[in-house]
Amino acid sequence: MGKRIELLIIDPQVDFCDPQLGSLYVPGAEHDMGRLATMIRRLKDKLDDIHVTLDSHHLIHIAHPIFWKDSQGAHPPVFTSISRTDVEEGVWTPTMPGMYRRALEYVRKLENNGRYGLTIWPPHCLIGSPGHTVFPALFSALSEWESRFAFVDYVTKGSNILTEHYSAVQADVPDAADTSTQINTRLIQTLEQADVVLIAGEARTHCVANTVRDIANNFGDDSFVSKLVLLTDASSDIPGFEAHAQNFLNEMTGRGMHLSTTTEYLA
């Protein structure tokens, strides 16, 4: 019996991957998706399962401009960083005053968990919008793979408006009242059954890095990390955050994660 090979694709959506239409386009992502589609067609029946995560936001979200305002009532420009101090000193305050206590608690917890501060992103992957959909070149390959009577496992994340959800496994600050923000044990347990987990998607600096870390941290045994294979030519970085990607690569390869490419794997 051969190895069980599963493919995990992080947020391969139009808003990240389309250079014309994407509201948060990751440079090079359309080429990542093209190479990934070619690999899926090449491997065909050798891929036992495919998991696809979908960033799924509302317009009202703690990391979108509409959520915050300054003393003049202006919303922050995209890519603004909002710190705990900014909120405590009133540089930025929630547009809806009743959300102040929750928002302050959130930025404090972000500072404490040491992952990322709060970045204001362009509204992206809005539920029901064209930008939420899977990039067409990849979707075509996924549909061909499904025609063998297999089913792509779509995993949504990010619909809670009061926390970022970079990782497909859990939100940056889990909400005790919302199970969708807590550890996705079903996904973890499914991946634990695989012999190899190929990983691709956008962006390597954020959603890929956090998802892989959380998978590794929630496997029952750290030896499971050696089954993870990052496809380096099927994931790109958000400009300005490249150091996050390098730290992620250094950390996870040090823990046993392997690197390959879409053309090298099982070539």
Secondary structure per residue as TSV (DSSP state, phi and psi in degrees):
chain	resnum	aa	ss	phi	psi
A	1	M	-	360.0	131.7
A	2	G	-	-78.2	175.1
A	3	K	-	-67.2	145.6
A	4	R	-	-88.3	115.4
A	5	I	E	-110.4	124.4
A	6	E	E	-120.8	148.6
A	7	L	E	-116.3	127.6
A	8	L	E	-113.4	116.8
A	9	I	E	-111.9	120.1
A	10	I	E	-93.1	118.2
A	11	D	-	46.6	56.9
A	12	P	-	-85.0	57.3
A	13	Q	B	-104.3	158.2
A	14	V	H	-55.2	-41.1
A	15	D	H	-63.5	-23.6
A	16	F	H	-95.9	-25.6
A	17	C	H	-111.1	-13.5
A	18	D	-	-101.2	117.4
A	19	P	T	-67.2	-21.7
A	20	Q	T	-95.1	-40.8
A	21	L	T	-100.1	-18.6
A	22	G	-	-72.7	126.3
A	23	S	T	-76.3	-19.8
A	24	L	T	-135.6	55.8
A	25	Y	-	-61.6	131.7
A	26	V	-	-99.7	113.3
A	27	P	T	-53.0	126.8
A	28	G	T	93.6	-7.4
A	29	A	H	-64.1	-34.3
A	30	E	H	-64.4	-33.1
A	31	H	H	-74.2	-35.9
A	32	D	H	-56.0	-47.1
A	33	M	H	-67.3	-35.0
A	34	G	H	-64.3	-44.3
A	35	R	H	-65.6	-38.5
A	36	L	H	-65.8	-41.1
A	37	A	H	-61.2	-41.1
A	38	T	H	-62.8	-40.7
A	39	M	H	-65.1	-42.3
A	40	I	H	-60.1	-42.3
A	41	R	H	-67.0	-35.9
A	42	R	H	-69.1	-42.2
A	43	L	H	-81.6	-28.8
A	44	K	G	45.0	-114.0
A	45	D	G	-70.2	-8.9
A	46	K	G	-75.2	-16.4
A	47	L	-	-88.9	110.9
A	48	D	-	-77.0	-29.7
A	49	D	E	-155.8	149.4
A	50	I	E	-128.9	127.0
A	51	H	E	-111.9	132.7
A	52	V	E	-126.3	120.3
A	53	T	E	-90.9	146.7
A	54	L	E	-128.3	112.8
A	55	D	E	-62.2	130.8
A	56	S	-	-140.8	94.1
A	57	H	B	-111.2	157.7
A	58	H	-	-94.0	159.5
A	59	L	S	-60.0	-44.0
A	60	I	S	-77.3	111.7
A	61	H	-	-156.1	146.4
A	62	I	T	-63.2	-18.9
A	63	A	T	-106.1	16.0
A	64	H	S	-111.1	151.5
A	65	P	G	-55.9	-35.9
A	66	I	G	-61.6	-21.6
A	67	F	G	-73.2	-26.5
A	68	W	E	-119.7	156.6
A	69	K	E	-148.0	157.1
A	70	D	-	-95.6	-170.7
A	71	S	T	-66.6	-18.4
A	72	Q	T	-94.3	-1.4
A	73	G	S	88.8	5.4
A	74	A	-	-85.1	141.7
A	75	H	-	-79.2	152.4
A	76	P	-	-69.4	146.1
A	77	P	-	-64.1	153.8
A	78	V	T	-63.6	149.8
A	79	F	T	74.3	8.3
A	80	T	-	-66.2	139.3
A	81	S	E	-97.7	131.6
A	82	I	E	-116.7	118.3
A	83	S	-	-98.6	170.1
A	84	R	H	-56.6	-44.2
A	85	T	H	-61.7	-39.8
A	86	D	H	-58.1	-40.5
A	87	V	H	-75.3	-42.3
A	88	E	H	-63.1	-35.0
A	89	E	T	-93.2	0.8
A	90	G	T	79.8	13.0
A	91	V	S	-60.0	-43.7
A	92	W	S	-129.9	136.3
A	93	T	E	-135.7	150.2
A	94	P	E	-59.6	142.5
A	95	T	S	-58.7	-37.4
A	96	M	S	-98.3	108.7
A	97	P	G	-54.5	-29.9
A	98	G	G	-65.8	-12.3
A	99	M	G	-94.5	2.9
A	100	Y	H	-59.9	-49.7
A	101	R	H	-61.2	-42.5
A	102	R	H	-66.9	-40.6
A	103	A	H	-66.5	-39.5
A	104	L	H	-65.1	-42.7
A	105	E	H	-59.6	-38.2
A	106	Y	H	-64.6	-50.6
A	107	V	H	-68.0	-29.4
A	108	R	H	-65.3	-43.1
A	109	K	H	-67.8	-36.5
A	110	L	H	-60.1	-43.5
A	111	E	H	-62.7	-37.9
A	112	N	H	-74.1	-33.1
A	113	N	H	-81.0	-12.4
A	114	G	-	70.9	13.0
A	115	R	S	-85.0	-69.6
A	116	Y	-	-142.0	151.3
A	117	G	-	-79.0	-178.3
A	118	L	E	-84.3	117.5
A	119	T	E	-106.9	136.5
A	120	I	-	-88.6	116.5
A	121	W	-	-100.2	155.8
A	122	P	-	-58.6	141.4
A	123	P	-	-52.4	128.7
A	124	H	-	-148.5	156.3
A	125	C	S	49.2	44.2
A	126	L	B	-69.5	131.1
A	127	I	T	-55.6	126.1
A	128	G	T	90.0	-7.7
A	129	S	S	-88.7	160.5
A	130	P	G	-57.6	-32.5
A	131	G	G	-68.8	-16.8
A	132	H	G	-78.7	-19.0
A	133	T	S	-76.7	160.2
A	134	V	B	-69.3	138.2
A	135	F	-	-53.6	127.9
A	136	P	H	-53.8	-41.5
A	137	A	H	-60.8	-37.7
A	138	L	H	-76.0	-41.2
A	139	F	H	-59.2	-36.6
A	140	S	H	-60.6	-45.0
A	141	A	H	-66.7	-38.1
A	142	L	H	-63.2	-39.9
A	143	S	H	-64.9	-39.0
A	144	E	H	-64.0	-40.9
A	145	W	H	-63.9	-39.2
A	146	E	H	-67.7	-22.3
A	147	S	T	-64.2	-14.0
A	148	R	T	-83.2	15.8
A	149	F	T	66.4	42.6
A	150	A	-	-110.0	167.9
A	151	F	-	-131.9	123.7
A	152	V	-	-68.1	132.9
A	153	D	E	-90.2	101.4
A	154	Y	E	-88.4	128.5
A	155	V	E	-120.3	112.2
A	156	T	E	-89.6	152.3
A	157	K	E	-155.1	150.9
A	158	G	-	104.1	5.2
A	159	S	-	-81.7	-12.2
A	160	N	-	-74.2	123.2
A	161	I	T	-77.8	-7.8
A	162	L	T	-109.2	13.8
A	163	T	S	-154.8	146.5
A	164	E	-	-73.5	155.0
A	165	H	-	-140.5	58.4
A	166	Y	-	-59.3	-45.7
A	167	S	S	-79.7	141.3
A	168	A	S	-75.8	-10.3
A	169	V	S	-91.0	-38.8
A	170	Q	S	-162.2	158.7
A	171	A	-	-70.9	161.0
A	172	D	S	-59.4	-41.9
A	173	V	S	-126.4	95.3
A	174	P	-	-58.5	143.5
A	175	D	-	-100.4	119.3
A	176	A	T	-59.9	-24.1
A	177	A	T	-92.5	-0.1
A	178	D	-	-132.7	104.0
A	179	T	G	-63.8	-23.6
A	180	S	G	-67.4	-16.1
A	181	T	G	-94.8	-8.4
A	182	Q	S	-92.9	175.2
A	183	I	-	-56.8	126.6
A	184	N	-	-81.8	84.9
A	185	T	H	-66.9	-30.3
A	186	R	H	-60.9	-46.3
A	187	L	H	-64.0	-45.1
A	188	I	H	-59.0	-48.1
A	189	Q	H	-65.1	-35.4
A	190	T	H	-64.5	-46.2
A	191	L	H	-67.3	-29.9
A	192	E	H	-63.5	-25.2
A	193	Q	T	-79.2	-14.2
A	194	A	-	-79.7	155.6
A	195	D	S	-88.8	-31.1
A	196	V	E	-138.6	133.7
A	197	V	E	-119.4	106.7
A	198	L	E	-80.6	138.4
A	199	I	E	-127.6	132.2
A	200	A	E	-147.4	171.3
A	201	G	E	128.8	-170.7
A	202	E	S	-126.8	150.1
A	203	A	-	-98.1	151.4
A	204	R	I	-61.7	-29.0
A	205	T	I	-71.5	-24.1
A	206	H	I	-127.9	-80.6
A	207	C	I	-68.6	-37.5
A	208	V	I	-67.5	-48.6
A	209	A	H	-58.8	-47.3
A	210	N	H	-69.7	-37.4
A	211	T	H	-63.4	-46.9
A	212	V	H	-64.1	-43.6
A	213	R	H	-58.7	-45.2
A	214	D	H	-68.6	-35.1
A	215	I	H	-61.2	-49.6
A	216	A	H	-61.6	-40.8
A	217	N	H	-72.9	-18.4
A	218	N	H	-109.5	-1.2
A	219	F	S	-64.2	148.3
A	220	G	S	-62.8	-25.6
A	221	D	S	-144.3	135.6
A	222	D	G	-63.3	-18.0
A	223	S	G	-65.4	-20.5
A	224	F	G	-65.4	-21.8
A	225	V	G	-59.0	-28.7
A	226	S	G	-68.2	-10.5
A	227	K	G	-84.8	-9.2
A	228	L	E	-82.6	131.9
A	229	V	E	-129.5	111.7
A	230	L	E	-84.9	126.4
A	231	L	E	-86.5	102.0
A	232	T	G	-70.0	-20.6
A	233	D	G	-97.8	16.4
A	234	A	G	-131.7	31.8
A	235	S	-	-159.7	135.4
A	236	S	-	-130.8	173.6
A	237	D	-	-109.4	147.7
A	238	I	-	-76.1	124.5
A	239	P	T	-55.4	138.2
A	240	G	T	95.8	-13.0
A	241	F	-	-117.3	17.8
A	242	E	H	-58.2	-30.1
A	243	A	H	-63.2	-33.6
A	244	H	H	-60.8	-42.7
A	245	A	H	-65.3	-42.2
A	246	Q	H	-66.4	-39.9
A	247	N	H	-62.1	-41.1
A	248	F	H	-61.5	-47.5
A	249	L	H	-61.9	-44.6
A	250	N	H	-62.4	-44.7
A	251	E	H	-64.2	-49.8
A	252	M	H	-77.2	-34.4
A	253	T	H	-67.5	-32.1
A	254	G	H	-65.2	-26.3
A	255	R	T	-91.4	-4.6
A	256	G	T	120.0	-4.7
A	257	M	-	-65.4	141.1
A	258	H	E	-98.7	157.9
A	259	L	E	-117.6	139.8
A	260	S	E	-151.3	-173.3
A	261	T	-	-129.0	168.9
A	262	T	T	-65.8	-26.1
A	263	T	T	-90.2	-28.7
A	264	E	T	-80.6	-33.2
A	265	Y	T	-69.1	121.4
A	266	L	T	52.4	36.6
A	267	A	-	-67.9	360.0
